[in-house]
């Protein structure tokens, strides 16, 4: 239930690095642990978070030596947090408003007790969805703003497009046909920790080729379950032909998760969240 406490779904085994470690060492740890973020600590106190998004926007294509520069220079700080007794719906609201993928969870003494991630929210949505008579198709919640690049485009230029468009993934085309997807995870694992000339290498060399896709007529629950099983943050959606018509992102998962609970207090909370989030006066860019 979305009215339950966030401590019930948080990650308790949190990966951390000291504020003095190099960017490269932090990235290598993320690759080895197969995680999209690490918490940065100073004297065991959380002072920031370093994510795949930071790798994209602050590390690759920048004139810095990742092996000699400390993680402090590129981490996101201060780190946002919620109390372990906060309700899941309250946490979803914070993620909605701030476009956060991760939130630190603190205990009564403000110590770090865990981390809540969008992946955990996805699992919640999948589990709750199993108990519903699902008849909504993915076409109702998918994003239609596809960002595309040609397969011959350089890695450097592709990353610049991702930064400019503020997107975590682009779809790679060849003669108008979809050939692959390139995501923040690819930026980390296939570019940032590799010895590669991003200006001279094409995006086809590091993209994920022939990604799994699902039809726009697929049930929402089936798509989310596939995303969770495969560990995908983005799922390409195809129309009746082979054309891509959209994709499902973690933000779309939030749109779906709010509809999974019939508790009146949760519905009221979601209404307040949406009104606050959609207000330009209170909007906080990510």
Steps between C-alpha positions, in 0.01 A plus 500: 500500500621849418408612851759263652835626631797556273718289730309196372635542146833680552839356411693434820836401351611836361819533294716788620829665407712750690495860381873473427482218241550574134213523251645205311515277808139586585390416145690171504327409825160578349577276202629219722198520732263550205335802661406840364610702801723517808460708813798727570603527864735714705596355837216249445243780460313512165589824319393423145399248239670409173280352228505396135340836426801674654727284282308616193480870584815566703764246400499380138564767238656716772861609522592325821714204597264252664792313656640810670182693583312428823137397499418811703541715188218329307266349760149633556473676836330539734337159488121493536358284776177375657429347840459124519147548639388704199225341294583359160254740337680795666829375355341464157387859530854619569625300202226650283571857600879485500545244221716298740591139425648438844430632848705434811305352792586622851417362842404683820855624560530620139737215426486329162294181524434434131422628154181496296531482122272510199581133445339420835196705400482300177502175696219635718297590191554154352405320822187706553404468135494122528195527723299718263280420206719686255355630175699817438749493214848650508405749230305696763799587716803480270711801407478598133792744487758272341851643468683337210850509351654340194724198555790679329494787750793520740473399863603853596223664298242247624587578861468871425149434364407310817621787718327766290171307488529401868434135423642176635467313172504550126390264224748420226378485141653391171319622188195564717493148645548449878827318568573559865471700817767696687442576867670649803595146602682461167675833559637364828586143405599535134650848483602663829713213633643409159793641307299631207515809282141623508552744213633234260280205602141465378204435723436164329817369668365545854121493465287211619406342168159352423346586838197316629180683403135455587185582306294810581204265555682311780349521847672749730568236763667270249733775381598603852562139597733458201684821591549380857609150397757633253610797711398751231447867577358564153289271280450582128140464381407404143187575305312261275797503262869505589505872572578620849207702633622569853678366804430440865727662755515496879296821503219317324518231766414766758193595297387140512589431863261764628204311352578172672351581838134549589563646845320837532785663692742398225274640227477829689877511544555439129259781412696739718829378355383551143361846569828602662714340231306646209506850643757718322541700819626197690666310218856399576712404197706183525 
